[in-house]
Amino acid sequence: MRQLGRVIKAIFSRQFILATVVVILGMGLLARLGFWQLDRLEQRRASNARLAAALESAPLDLTNQDLPQDLPPLKDREAVATGTFDFAYQGIIKLQNWQGRPGVHLIAPLVLEGGETAVLVNRGWVPEESSPDNWAAYNEPGPLTINGYIGLTQILSRQLSTTTVTDKLAWYRVDIAAIQAQIPYKLLPIYIKQNPDSENIQLPFRTEREVDLSEGPHLGYAIQWFLFSAMLGVMYSALVFKDVRRR
């Protein structure tokens, strides 16, 4: 106890006070990173709970059911819609990859029964070199029923001009508000990512919904940061103790 008291006194002495302040700040920073990882863990758990609830929910019939006011819980929920694609307003989401190959996603409004409301449908991936003149080969005549899962509007970081030689719509994100300005139908505030067919061997290629309910590495990272903080304090105390014993 006597040695401990001498070490504590030395740590806060004029000789070591500057180094002590730096070490305390460093320990605080490392501990803060640990708490940040714990916050990330809680966010991951909340996201997992939302995803689990979406997976357990019955498919939402966008043709006959009204959307709830709270849209975020709808993300990744199965959805079904019946209508007819209007390929005159089909566009692309640029900079999309499929197994390392550059390409785009076709996105088109599915006009629901009644003809006044539409929902955007991400129909899948086609090669970047695929000419808009060839997109008609991927058309699905209607009326038809689309099965997929719900995506939420995304922030549009950049938008291409629509006055190109192909006169096609092109975006970098599914920003529904921005797309609405170029489509005559009233769009639902969500869109559908169309499910792949049983074999999905023909264009456009579609991906299955990704489901990951793990908690990720956040807890392990938090423990590491707390250990680093403690180790810094122990190592500094050991150096001061060594100096006290030498003197």
GIMO-V448734 format. One record per helix or strand of 3 or more residues. SS is the DSSP state (~ for helix, > for strand). FROM is the first residue (numbers start at 0). LEN is the number of residues. If there is no record, write none. Layout:
BEGIN
((SS & FROM & LEN) (SS & FROM & LEN))
END
This chain:
BEGIN
((~ & 1 & 10) (~ & 16 & 40) (~ & 71 & 3) (> & 77 & 21) (> & 100 & 12) (> & 116 & 11) (~ & 131 & 7) (> & 143 & 9) (> & 168 & 3) (~ & 175 & 5) (> & 185 & 9) (~ & 217 & 29))
END
